[in-house]
């Protein structure tokens, strides 16, 4: 599953270093298991935004292919919503790739609305 997250083919040591830095910047990661097997995961950034107040931004939401359309994603999201509320969040947000239509359908079904575009520029 972790290989799916590494779209950019970043060396494992670099990912490890970044993760250690991220956890110092209000980042948390959760997983969902079937027995001992990791079948779903996502990262969560906690921050305060001028337009939303305290919020949680989801990062790299992944569900194993064989577990999709079986309620696992919904279960993961319900945990995120409850956990975010417990931490005082008013808002959940995320980015998804423009070509990932199945994720768009899932998030719309979860009550998300598209508010804008996420632009990037490599420096």
Secondary structure by P-SEA (a helix, b strand, c coil): cccccccccccaaaaaaaaaaaaaabbbbbbbbccccccccbbbbbbbbccccbbbbbccccccccccccaaaaaaaaaaaaaaaaaccccccccccccaaaaaaaaaaacccccbbbbbbcc
